[in-house]
Amino acid sequence: MSGLIRSLIIVAGLAVCAPTQAAVRLLHGPTPIPNGDAKAAGDLTVVNEKLAFALAVQSSAPYGVPRGALVDLAPVTDGRIDRDRVVFADFIPNNWSAWPNTYQRVTVAKETPDEVVIRAERDWGAVAIETVYSLKSGADQVHVTVTMTNGGKTALTALRSGLTLWPSAGFLFAVPGLDGLEDGSAAGALSDRVTAYDAGWSVTLHAPYLEHVGYGSKDMYQTHSLGPGERHTFEGWLQVTSSGDLAPVVAEETARKALPSGVLAGRVATRGGAPVDQPVVVIEKAGKPYAWTLGRGGRYQIALPAGDYAAYATAKGYAQTAPVPVHVAAAATLAQDFKDLSPPGHLSFTVTAKVGGAPLDARIAIAQGQKPLVQFLGKKAFFTELDRKGRAEVDLAPGDYVFEIAHGADVLAAPRPVKVTVVSGQTQAVAAALDVLFDPAASGWVSADLHHHADQAEAVTPPADLARSQLAAGLDLLFVSDHDSTASHKALQAIADARGIAFIPSVEISTSWAHFNAYPLRLGEPLRIDTSRTTIDEVLAESRRLGASVVQLNHPFIPYGYFASLDAGVAPGGFNPGFDLVEINAANPVDDDKVLAKLAAFWNQGHRYYLTAGTDTHDVWNERSGKVRMMVHLDGRPTAAAFADALKAGHAYVTYGPLIFPDHMFGDTLKARPGEGFSLGFDLKAVDGLKRASLVGRAGAIETRDLTAAGRQTHVAFDLKADTPGWYALTVEDAAGHKAYSDPIWVDVVSYPPTARGP
């Protein structure tokens, strides 16, 4: 067959198939999007030749959001639907607060081969929310418009509403100019987009109304009011591509804003002149990352709004070139070549204890050196292996580095900085011996991070990497609590068994008005409640059905925390005393004092709720497991059940660093006669050196000791007198500002008959 005939057949085939391929299709029932969450008979999926999205009409939406939300979104490549890449990409009416809701109505407003339009109507208290999703033939974007209408008689002020993009995989490129901003004004933004991505896909939320970002740009908000009868409309686009290349994203942004533009293009080669097969060229604007493009065969091209930029080239494992200034003129092409890329070198790490030489699980983070902006090119942190304890093999771009190598950072040992020069094409051995200062487990004190995610919902840490991270943190038990999922339980149990340690299986029950960790659970037991329609009574009942002996209130004072929702009157079922623990959450340290004050109020009333602690880690490469942890005293071998029982008994304390060894066990009751003197003593230790210790009780702070001269360890004793029944707890701070908070020691004042003997 000649090439001409073959070409005619291909063209003819495309001509025949084009109308079918280009048509937008509306599918009813469980979504065909792989790994999708819209699984019910009444759910809707819309597909064209570029993308597919699904609405949870009958399925539960994540985080307790009412039905009718967009929960699945995926690229379509050559007629094949790729995996779901989002857990939630929809509208939030006022930050992530409770969503009082009584109805959801989803209707198909238009269904033609050229366009499908779906309308979802929901209420948020007195406000009606109408969301319209539309997808046209040939489009790589879902157009989303949301209208809020206040049907009540009360003006709503200082609302923070908008579209959100919560990916279920990959990485996040924050709003350009706002990298590192977790929550705040978008005044410094260079654009109005956020992108979730990996090498083979991207999902971008374009939000031209943007005024404020939340959760590191996952939330794109506008601050506004809504008077009685008033309407407010938001408009955005969800753009989906089958590549991690941001050139199409910038092109869409440029076209939408009708900006004059030009093209930057050129070659990328090694120092020897060979073309770099898959180069990445990063564009900076005003000194901050703006976009990047992926090249092929040593060439790249990207259209940019006319203006001044800087650009540099890199590739997976390659060093970055120096940034060069470029001026892109309207309707012109600027040639810019990069000719000095160097391929990677290899490092073989061995991490051991300084005393005894035993191998250590460790986290190896780049403190100084090249940290790729485009995260699929290379990570910023690495972990030693599960099956070869203390060993790690890493390919890195050549250059000078300082690695921070840590085991039990801030709690058991100080991280050790190690300088290494990575040489292109060479393998080097790197040995690090860490000075492990303390061994709490030898005294029966073991630790776990009691709020930690694997790779369900928006979390991106596979179970094996969760285990490597928690072991590197020096934790004694493994723990996972994914949002409404127990899918990671069996994998983590297998890892724990292989390592000979205990595993605590948990789940984070996630409603719109509160989150709860329940544990330990029967392994892999699925959740059976609808988190968008449940009450506190049902949450507690489901926790017990799953086998949990402990229910903890997670981040209780954030907008969707249980205590915050109780204060706002939006927690279904009101207050139920059936929980056990209240969390100190490392992601919300500003709330630590609120948690301690709330528990002190409970303790003053005689209620024996106790502390718990977790990091809320979702991504172990960018967050640190065990930054805060729960230290629990056990008399025997650590097991999930024993750990939970000790927590409920109050035999525990929270620590960001300092270690506490009490003479009288936390949670126990000390009996004394009226007016009798007694002493509470504590051995204290801190890797970073001790600073102060404060004893608190019913009336607040009782006594504070300056420990700056004590060094890393000392013993403190507080002499007290038994006047009335009460409690005493300890707060310890180290020289680095890390704190530890204890559960209380209870004191019962009792009188004995003259012939009776006291305790």
C-alpha positions in Angstrom: 0.0 0.0 0.0 1.5 3.3 -1.0 1.9 6.2 1.4 -0.6 8.3 -0.6 -3.3 5.6 -0.5 -2.7 5.1 3.3 -3.0 8.9 3.8 -6.3 9.0 1.9 -7.7 6.1 3.9 -6.7 7.8 7.2 -8.2 11.1 6.1 -11.4 9.5 5.0 -11.6 7.6 8.3 -11.2 10.7 10.3 -13.8 12.5 8.2 -16.3 9.7 8.8 -15.6 9.4 12.5 -15.2 13.1 13.4 -18.9 13.9 14.1 -19.1 10.9 16.5 -15.8 11.6 18.2 -16.5 15.3 18.6 -20.0 15.0 20.0 -20.5 15.7 23.6 -22.1 12.7 25.4 -24.2 12.6 28.5 -24.0 9.3 30.4 -26.4 8.2 33.2 -25.3 5.8 35.9 -22.0 4.9 37.5 -19.2 7.0 35.8 -16.9 5.3 33.3 -14.1 7.5 34.7 -11.5 5.1 36.2 -11.3 5.5 40.0 -14.3 7.8 39.9 -16.5 8.4 42.9 -19.8 9.0 41.1 -20.9 5.4 41.3 -24.7 5.6 41.7 -27.4 4.9 39.1 -28.6 8.5 39.1 -25.1 10.1 38.7 -24.2 12.0 35.5 -21.0 11.9 33.4 -20.3 14.3 30.5 -17.6 13.4 27.9 -16.1 15.0 24.9 -12.9 14.2 23.0 -10.8 16.2 25.5 -12.2 15.5 28.9 -14.8 13.8 31.1 -16.5 15.0 34.3 -19.0 13.5 36.7 -21.5 14.9 39.1 -22.5 13.1 42.3 -26.3 13.3 42.0 -27.0 10.2 44.1 -23.5 9.4 45.4 -22.2 11.1 48.5 -19.9 14.0 47.8 -16.6 14.2 49.7 -16.1 16.1 53.0 -19.9 16.0 53.7 -20.7 18.4 50.9 -24.3 18.1 49.6 -24.9 16.1 46.4 -24.9 17.7 43.0 -21.1 18.5 43.1 -18.4 17.8 40.6 -16.4 14.9 42.1 -14.6 13.4 39.0 -12.6 15.0 36.3 -10.2 13.4 33.8 -8.5 13.9 30.5 -9.6 12.0 27.4 -6.8 10.9 25.1 -7.4 9.1 21.8 -10.9 8.3 22.9 -9.8 6.8 26.2 -10.8 8.3 29.5 -7.9 8.6 31.9 -8.1 8.2 35.7 -10.0 10.7 37.8 -7.7 13.5 38.9 -9.8 15.3 41.5 -11.6 14.5 44.7 -13.6 17.7 44.5 -13.7 20.6 42.0 -16.8 22.7 42.8 -18.1 25.6 44.8 -17.8 26.4 48.5 -20.3 29.1 49.9 -18.3 30.3 52.9 -14.8 28.8 53.3 -14.9 25.2 54.5 -17.6 25.8 57.1 -20.7 23.7 57.9 -23.2 23.5 55.0 -26.8 23.3 56.3 -28.7 21.8 53.4 -32.2 20.5 52.8 -32.4 19.8 49.1 -30.4 19.1 45.9 -32.0 19.2 42.4 -29.9 18.3 39.3 -31.4 18.8 35.9 -30.2 18.6 32.3 -30.7 22.0 30.8 -29.3 21.2 27.3 -28.2 18.0 25.6 -27.0 18.2 22.0 -24.0 16.9 20.2 -22.5 20.4 20.4 -23.0 21.1 24.1 -24.3 19.6 27.3 -25.5 21.9 30.1 -26.4 20.7 33.6 -27.9 22.7 36.4 -27.5 21.8 40.1 -29.6 23.6 42.7 -28.8 23.4 46.4 -29.5 25.4 49.5 -27.0 26.7 52.1 -29.2 27.8 55.0 -31.4 30.7 53.6 -29.2 31.0 50.5 -30.1 29.2 47.2 -27.0 28.1 45.2 -27.4 27.4 41.5 -24.4 25.9 39.7 -24.4 25.5 35.9 -21.8 23.2 34.3 -21.4 23.3 30.5 -19.1 21.4 28.1 -18.9 22.1 24.4 -17.7 19.8 21.6 -13.9 20.2 21.1 -13.4 22.2 24.4 -10.8 21.3 26.9 -12.7 23.3 29.6 -15.8 22.9 31.7 -17.4 26.3 32.1 -18.9 26.7 35.6 -21.1 29.6 36.7 -22.5 29.8 40.3 -25.2 32.1 41.5 -25.9 32.7 45.2 -29.3 34.2 46.1 -30.1 35.2 49.7 -33.7 34.2 50.3 -33.6 35.2 53.9 -34.2 38.4 55.8 -30.7 38.8 57.2 -27.8 40.3 55.4 -24.8 38.0 55.2 -21.4 39.7 55.5 -17.8 38.8 55.1 -18.5 35.7 53.2 -15.6 34.0 51.5 -16.9 32.0 48.6 -15.6 30.6 45.4 -14.6 27.6 43.3 -12.1 25.1 44.6 -9.7 22.5 43.1 -8.8 19.6 45.3 -6.8 17.1 43.3 -6.6 13.4 44.1 -3.1 12.9 42.7 -0.1 14.6 41.4 1.2 18.0 42.5 -0.1 21.5 42.9 1.3 24.7 41.2 -0.1 27.5 43.3 -1.4 30.7 41.9 1.7 32.3 40.3 3.1 34.9 42.7 1.5 33.3 45.8 3.6 30.2 46.3 4.0 29.6 50.0 0.8 31.5 50.9 -1.5 29.1 52.8 -4.3 31.5 53.4 -4.5 35.2 52.5 -5.1 38.0 50.0 -4.4 37.3 46.3 -3.2 40.9 45.8 0.3 39.7 44.8 -1.0 37.2 42.2 0.5 37.2 38.7 -2.5 35.3 37.4 -5.8 34.0 38.5 -5.2 30.2 38.1 -4.2 27.2 40.1 -3.0 24.0 38.4 -2.9 20.4 39.6 -0.6 18.3 37.5 1.8 15.4 36.8 3.9 14.5 33.8 0.9 13.1 31.9 -2.0 15.5 32.8 -3.1 18.8 34.2 -6.2 20.3 35.6 -6.4 24.1 35.9 -9.0 26.2 37.6 -9.2 29.7 36.0 -11.0 32.0 38.5 -11.1 35.6 37.3 -13.0 36.8 40.3 -10.1 35.8 42.6 -9.4 38.0 45.7 -8.3 35.5 48.3 -6.7 32.0 48.4 -7.1 29.2 51.0 -5.4 25.9 51.5 -2.3 26.9 49.5 -4.4 28.0 46.4 -6.7 25.0 46.3 -9.5 27.4 47.2 -10.1 30.4 45.0 -12.3 32.9 46.9 -13.9 36.3 46.7 -14.8 38.1 49.9 -18.3 39.5 49.6 -21.6 40.3 51.3 -25.1 39.1 50.4 -28.1 41.2 51.4 -31.7 40.0 51.6 -32.8 39.1 48.0 -29.3 39.9 46.7 -27.6 37.7 44.1 -23.9 37.2 43.5 -22.4 35.3 40.6 -19.0 33.5 40.2 -17.6 32.3 36.9 -14.7 30.0 36.3 -13.3 27.3 34.0 -11.8 23.9 34.7 -9.3 23.2 31.9 -8.1 19.6 31.5 -5.1 18.5 29.4 -3.3 15.2 28.8 0.1 16.6 29.6 1.9 18.4 32.4 2.7 21.2 29.9 1.4 24.6 31.0 1.6 26.1 27.5 -2.1 25.4 26.7 -3.0 26.9 30.1 -1.2 30.1 29.4 -2.7 30.2 25.9 -6.2 29.9 27.3 -5.5 32.6 29.9 -4.1 34.9 27.2 -7.1 34.4 24.9 -9.6 34.9 27.6 -8.1 38.2 28.6 -7.4 39.2 24.9 -3.8 40.0 25.7 -1.2 40.7 23.0 1.2 37.8 22.8 4.4 36.5 21.2 6.3 33.2 21.2 9.4 32.1 23.0 11.1 29.1 21.3 14.5 27.4 20.9 16.8 24.4 21.5 17.9 22.7 24.7 21.2 20.8 24.6 23.8 19.3 27.0 27.2 20.8 27.4 28.4 18.3 24.8 25.8 19.6 22.3 23.4 16.6 22.4 19.7 17.5 22.4 17.9 16.9 25.6 15.1 14.6 24.7 12.4 15.9 27.1 13.5 19.4 28.3 11.4 21.6 30.5 11.7 25.4 30.2 10.5 27.4 33.2 9.2 30.9 32.8 9.5 33.5 35.6 7.7 36.8 35.9 8.7 39.5 38.3 11.2 37.0 39.8 8.6 34.4 40.6 7.5 31.1 38.8 4.8 31.8 36.2 4.6 28.8 33.9 6.6 26.1 32.1 6.5 24.2 28.9 7.6 20.6 28.0 9.8 20.2 25.0 10.5 17.3 22.7 13.6 16.2 20.8 15.6 19.1 22.2 13.1 21.8 21.2 10.5 23.9 23.0 8.0 26.6 22.3 5.5 28.6 24.4 3.3 31.5 23.6 3.3 34.2 26.3 1.6 37.5 26.9 3.9 40.3 25.7 6.3 41.4 28.4 9.5 40.8 30.3 10.3 37.4 31.8 13.2 35.2 32.8 13.6 31.7 31.5 15.8 28.6 32.4 15.9 25.1 31.1 16.1 21.8 33.0 15.0 18.1 32.7 14.5 15.1 34.9 17.7 14.7 36.9 19.5 17.5 35.0 20.9 20.7 36.5 19.1 23.9 35.9 20.6 26.5 33.6 21.1 30.0 34.8 17.9 32.1 34.2 18.2 34.5 31.3 16.1 37.6 30.8 13.8 37.5 27.8 11.5 40.1 26.3 8.5 38.7 24.4 7.1 41.2 21.9 3.6 41.0 20.5 3.1 39.0 17.3 6.8 38.1 17.3 8.9 35.0 18.0 12.0 35.2 20.2 14.6 32.5 19.8 16.4 31.5 23.0 18.6 28.4 23.2 20.0 26.6 26.3 23.2 24.7 25.7 24.7 23.7 29.1 22.5 21.1 30.8 24.3 18.4 32.8 22.8 14.9 33.4 22.4 13.5 37.0 24.7 11.9 39.5 23.9 9.1 42.0 24.1 9.1 45.8 24.0 6.0 47.9 23.0 7.0 51.5 23.7 4.9 54.7 22.2 6.2 57.9 23.2 4.7 61.3 23.2 5.5 65.0 26.4 7.1 66.2 26.5 4.8 69.2 26.4 1.2 68.2 26.1 1.7 64.5 22.6 0.3 64.1 20.8 1.3 60.9 18.2 4.0 61.2 15.1 4.8 59.3 15.6 8.4 58.1 14.2 11.4 56.2 16.7 13.0 53.8 15.7 16.5 52.8 17.4 19.0 50.5 18.1 22.0 52.8 20.3 23.7 50.2 20.6 22.9 46.5 18.4 22.4 43.5 14.8 21.8 44.3 12.8 21.3 41.1 9.8 23.7 40.7 8.2 21.1 38.4 7.8 18.3 40.9 7.7 15.4 38.6 11.3 16.2 37.8 12.5 15.3 41.3 11.6 15.4 44.9 12.7 17.6 47.7 12.9 14.9 50.3 13.7 11.1 50.3 13.3 8.3 52.8 15.4 5.2 53.6 14.0 1.9 52.4 11.6 -0.4 54.2 13.5 -3.6 53.3 17.0 -2.2 53.7 16.8 -0.1 56.8 19.0 2.9 56.8 19.7 2.8 53.0 18.6 5.1 50.2 19.5 5.4 46.5 18.9 8.8 44.9 19.6 10.3 41.5 20.1 14.0 41.6 21.0 16.9 39.4 24.7 17.8 39.7 25.6 20.6 42.0 26.3 21.5 45.6 23.9 20.3 48.3 23.3 20.4 52.0 21.1 17.5 53.1 19.2 17.5 56.4 19.3 13.8 57.6 16.9 13.1 60.4 15.6 10.3 62.6 13.0 11.3 65.2 13.7 15.0 64.5 13.3 17.4 67.4 12.3 14.5 69.7 14.9 11.8 69.7 17.9 13.3 67.8 18.9 16.5 66.1 18.9 16.5 62.3 22.4 16.3 60.9 23.4 18.6 58.0 25.6 16.8 55.4 27.3 18.6 52.5 27.7 16.8 49.2 28.7 17.8 45.7 26.8 15.7 43.2 28.9 15.0 40.1 27.3 14.3 36.8 27.5 10.6 35.8 29.2 9.6 39.1 28.1 7.5 42.1 29.0 8.5 45.6 28.5 6.9 49.0 27.2 9.2 51.7 27.4 8.0 55.3 25.6 9.8 58.2 25.8 8.8 61.8 23.1 10.4 64.0 23.4 11.0 67.7 20.2 9.5 69.1 20.0 11.1 72.5 16.9 9.5 74.0 15.0 6.2 74.0 11.5 6.8 75.6 10.4 3.3 74.6 12.9 1.8 77.0 10.8 3.4 79.8 7.5 2.3 78.3 6.7 5.5 76.5 5.8 4.9 72.8 4.6 7.3 70.2 2.2 7.6 67.2 1.1 10.4 64.9 -2.7 10.1 65.3 -3.9 12.1 62.3 -2.2 11.0 59.1 -3.3 10.4 55.5 -2.2 8.0 52.8 -3.4 8.3 49.2 -7.1 8.5 49.4 -9.2 11.6 48.7 -6.8 14.6 48.3 -3.9 12.8 50.0 -1.0 11.7 47.8 1.2 9.4 50.0 1.1 5.7 49.1 1.0 3.4 52.1 4.7 2.3 51.8 5.8 5.9 51.8 3.6 6.7 54.8 5.3 3.9 56.6 8.8 5.1 55.6 8.0 8.6 56.7 6.5 7.6 60.1 9.4 5.2 60.8 11.9 8.0 59.9 10.1 10.2 62.4 11.0 7.7 65.1 7.3 6.7 65.7 6.7 3.4 67.4 3.4 2.5 65.8 2.0 3.1 62.3 -1.2 5.0 61.9 -3.5 6.0 59.0 -6.8 8.0 59.0 -7.9 8.7 55.4 -11.1 10.7 54.7 -14.0 8.2 54.9 -11.8 5.4 53.5 -10.2 2.3 55.0 -8.6 1.3 51.7 -5.0 1.6 53.0 -5.5 -0.6 56.1 -4.4 -4.0 54.7 -1.3 -2.7 53.0 -0.1 -0.9 56.1 -0.9 -3.9 58.3 1.3 -6.0 56.0 4.2 -3.5 56.3 3.8 -3.4 60.1 3.9 -7.1 60.3 7.0 -7.3 58.2 8.7 -4.7 60.5 7.4 -6.3 63.7 5.6 -3.3 64.9 2.0 -2.4 65.7 -0.5 -0.6 63.3 -3.5 1.4 64.4 -6.2 1.3 61.6 -8.4 4.4 61.6 -10.7 6.5 59.5 -11.4 10.2 59.4 -15.2 10.5 59.3 -15.5 13.8 57.4 -18.8 15.8 57.5 -19.1 19.4 56.5 -19.5 20.4 60.2 -16.8 18.3 61.9 -14.1 15.6 61.4 -13.6 12.6 63.7 -10.9 10.0 63.9 -12.2 6.6 65.1 -9.8 3.8 66.0 -8.7 1.1 66.2 -11.0 -0.4 63.6 -11.6 -3.8 62.2 -9.2 -4.0 59.3 -10.5 -2.5 56.1 -14.1 -2.2 57.3 -15.9 0.3 55.1 -17.8 3.3 56.3 -21.6 2.9 56.0 -23.0 6.3 56.8 -23.7 9.2 54.4 -21.4 12.0 55.7 -23.5 14.7 53.9 -26.6 13.8 55.8 -25.5 12.4 59.2 -25.7 13.6 62.8 -23.3 13.5 65.7 -25.2 10.6 67.2 -24.9 8.6 63.9 -21.2 9.4 63.6 -20.5 8.1 67.1 -22.7 5.0 66.5 -20.9 4.2 63.3 -17.5 4.6 64.9 -18.4 2.0 67.5 -19.9 -0.3 64.8 -16.5 -0.1 63.0 -14.9 -1.4 66.2 -13.5 1.8 67.5 -12.8 2.2 71.2 -11.6 5.8 70.7 -13.3 8.7 68.9 -11.3 11.9 68.7 -12.4 15.4 67.7 -10.1 16.6 64.9 -9.1 20.3 64.6 -12.2 21.2 66.7 -11.8 25.0 66.3 -11.3 25.5 62.6 -14.4 26.6 60.6 -15.7 23.0 60.2 -14.5 21.7 63.6 -17.0 20.3 66.0 -16.6 23.0 68.7 -16.8 25.8 66.0 -19.9 24.3 64.6 -21.5 23.9 68.0 -20.8 27.6 68.7 -22.4 28.5 65.3 -25.4 26.2 66.0 -24.9 24.2 62.9 -23.8 20.8 64.3 -26.6 18.3 63.6 -27.7 16.8 66.9 -25.9 19.4 69.0 -23.5 18.4 71.7 -23.0 14.7 72.3 -20.6 13.7 75.1 -19.7 10.4 73.5 -16.3 11.4 72.2 -13.1 10.6 74.0 -10.2 12.9 72.9 -9.6 16.4 71.6 -6.9 17.0 69.1 -3.8 19.2 69.1 -3.3 19.5 65.3 0.1 20.5 63.9 -1.5 22.1 60.9 -3.4 24.5 63.1 -1.0 25.4 66.0 -2.7 28.7 66.6 -5.6 26.7 68.0 -3.4 24.8 70.6 -4.3 27.3 73.4 -8.0 27.0 72.5 -7.9 23.2 72.8 -6.1 23.4 76.2 -8.5 26.0 77.5 -11.5 23.8 76.4 -10.1 20.7 78.0 -9.3 22.7 81.2 -12.9 23.7 81.4 -14.0 20.0 81.0 -11.5 19.0 83.6 -12.8 21.6 86.0 -16.2 20.0 85.6 -14.8 16.6 86.3 -15.2 15.3 82.7 -12.3 13.1 81.7 -11.8 13.9 78.1 -8.1 13.8 77.2 -5.6 15.0 74.6 -4.6 13.6 71.3 -2.3 14.8 68.6 -1.5 14.5 64.9 0.1 16.3 62.0 -2.7 15.9 59.5 0.0 15.0 56.9 -1.2 14.4 53.4 2.1 14.7 51.5 5.2 13.3 53.3 7.6 14.9 50.9 6.3 18.4 51.6 5.0 17.9 55.2 6.7 16.1 58.1 5.2 13.1 59.9 5.5 13.1 63.7 6.1 16.9 63.9 3.6 16.5 66.8 3.0 13.2 68.3 1.2 11.4 71.1 3.5 9.8 73.7 1.6 7.0 75.6 2.8 4.9 78.5 2.3 1.1 78.2 3.3 -1.6 80.6 3.6 -4.3 78.0 4.1 -4.8 74.3 2.7 -2.0 72.1 -0.6 -3.0 70.4 -3.3 -0.9 68.8 -5.8 -1.8 71.5 -3.3 -1.1 74.4 -2.4 2.2 72.9 -6.1 3.2 72.6 -6.8 2.1 76.1 -3.9 4.1 77.5 -5.1 7.2 75.6 -8.6 6.9 77.1 -7.1 6.5 80.5 -5.1 9.7 80.1 -1.7 8.0 80.4 -0.2 10.3 77.8 1.0 13.7 76.6 1.4 15.7 73.4 4.8 16.7 72.2 6.4 18.8 69.5 9.8 18.0 71.0 10.3 17.8 74.8 9.9 14.5 76.6 8.2 14.1 80.0 8.7 11.2 82.4 6.3 11.8 85.4 6.7 10.4 88.9 2.9 10.1 89.1 1.2 8.8 85.9 -0.9 11.2 83.9 -4.6 10.3 84.1 -4.2 8.6 87.5 -5.6 9.9 90.8 -3.4 10.9 93.7 -5.2 10.8 97.1 -4.3 13.2 99.9 -5.7 14.3 103.2 -7.0 17.9 103.5 -4.1 20.3 104.0 -1.5 17.5 103.4 1.5 18.4 101.3 2.5 16.4 98.3 4.9 16.7 95.4 4.6 16.2 91.6 8.0 15.4 90.0 9.0 15.1 86.4 12.1 14.1 84.5 12.3 16.4 81.5 14.4 16.0 78.3 14.8 17.9 75.1 17.0 17.5 72.1 17.2 21.3 71.6 17.7 22.1 75.3 15.1 22.9 77.9 13.7 26.4 78.4 10.8 26.4 80.9 8.2 24.2 82.6 4.8 25.4 83.8 2.4 23.6 86.1 -1.3 24.5 85.5 -4.4 23.6 87.5 -8.0 24.5 88.0 -7.3 28.2 88.3 -4.7 28.4 85.6 -0.9 28.7 85.8 0.4 27.8 89.2 4.2 28.0 88.8 6.7 28.4 86.0 10.3 27.2 86.2 13.1 28.7 84.2 15.2 25.8 82.8 17.6 27.5 80.5 20.5 26.5 82.6 19.5 22.9 82.8 20.7 21.8 79.3 19.0 18.9 77.7 17.6 17.1 80.8 16.7 17.8 84.4 14.3 16.9 87.1 11.7 19.3 88.4 9.4 18.9 91.4 6.5 21.1 92.4 5.5 21.1 96.1 1.7 21.4 96.6 -0.9 21.3 99.3 -4.2 19.4 99.1 -6.9 21.9 99.7 -9.7 20.8 97.3 -10.1 18.1 94.7 -8.6 19.1 91.3 -6.1 18.4 88.7 -2.6 19.4 87.6 -1.0 19.3 84.1 2.4 20.3 82.8 3.5 22.4 79.8 7.2 22.2 78.8 9.0 24.3 76.2 12.4 23.8 74.7 14.9 26.3 73.5 13.6 26.0 69.9 10.1 26.9 71.0 8.7 23.3 70.7 6.2 22.5 73.4 4.7 19.5 75.2 1.3 19.4 76.9 0.3 16.7 79.4 -2.9 15.1 80.4 -3.8 15.9 84.0 -2.9 14.2 87.2 -6.1 14.1 89.3 -5.9 14.9 93.0 -8.7 13.6 95.3 -8.8 15.1 98.8 -10.1 12.5 101.2 -10.6 12.3 105.0 -9.8 9.1 106.9 -11.2 8.0 110.2 -8.8 8.2 113.1 -8.2 4.4 113.1 -7.8 4.2 109.3 -4.6 4.4 107.5 -4.1 6.7 104.6 -2.8 5.7 101.2 
